[in-house]
Amino acid sequence: MKLLRSLRWGLLTALALSCNLAAMADQALATKKNCMGCHAMERKMVGPSYKDVAKKYAADTGAADKLALKIQKGGAGVWGPVSMPSNPQVNEKEAKTLASWILSLK
């Protein structure tokens, strides 16, 4: 019984750590691609916070694709008068990874 309980806690711990590492890895990608120069996790900078973006698009089932496209191509008018520039240094896979990460921050 003790062994089973230890295995269960070990599995839960490993799962929690892997989720946390994935989130950190995606924040590392955001930093590497210069996203953190205009965005922060919980406060508005030049652009909205990532958590505000996640909240705004929480009910939108197509949000990941929309955000990935905005990450690459830029956008305007959604968060006020400041436009988001295009980011040619971000490829399609990276944009989708970043969009999924942002949406997970609810």
N, C-alpha and C positions, 0 to 999 in steps of 0.2 A: 504494500500500500504506500509506504514512504517513497519507494522508488518511483512508482507511478506519479505521485504528487510532485516529486522533484523533476521528473521528466516533463510534466505538464507546465510547471513554472519555468523551466528552462526553455521550452518551446515558446511560451508567451513572451518571455524576455527577449528571445532571439527575434521574434516577430516584431515586437515594439522597437527594438534597435534597428532592424532593417528598414522599417517605415521611417524612423527618424533620420537614418543615413540617407535614404532616398530624398527626403525633404532638404537635407543639408546639401546634397549633391546638386539639386536643382537650384538652390540659392547660390551655390558656387558657380553654376552656369550663368545665372543672371548677373553675377558679379563679373565673370569673365567677359560677358558680352556687353558690358557697360550699362545694363539696365538699371543698376542700383544708383547710377548717377542722377537719375530723374525720379526714381520710385523707391519707397521704403516699405517695410512690412506693415507698419501700423500707423504711419502718419503721412499726410500729404506733403509732397515736395514740389517739384515742377509738375509732376503728374500725380495721379491719385495713388493712395496706398494699395498694396496688393490685396490686403484684406477687404478694402472697399470695393475693389474690382470683383473679388470673389462673391461678395454679398450682392452686388448689382446683378450679376449674371447667374446667381444660384439656381433660378428656376428655368433658365434658358438651356434646352437640351443641345442646341447647336453652338453653344458659347465657346467651346474649345477650338473649333474650326475658325470661328469669327475672330477670336483673340489671336490665334496663331497667324492669321492673315494680317491683322493689325500690327502685330509685332514685326512682321517682315516689311509690310508696305506702308505703315504709318496710318494716321487717321486724324480726324478733326471733328469738333463739335459735340462730342459725347460728354466730355468732362469740363467744358468751358472753352474759353477762347484760345488757349495754348494748344497748338497742334503737336501730335506725336510724330516725329520724323521717321522715315523708313530706316530699316536696320539691315542693310545688305550683308553684314557680317554674320547674320543669323540664318542658317539654312532651314529648310522646311521641317526636318526632324527635330532640330533644336527648338524651333518656334512652337511645335506641338508639345514638346516636353515642358517648355516654359509655361505655356497656356494651361496644361493639365496641372502643373504644380500650383500656379496662381489660383486656379479654381478649387484646389484642395484646401486652401487656407481659410475657409469659411469660419 
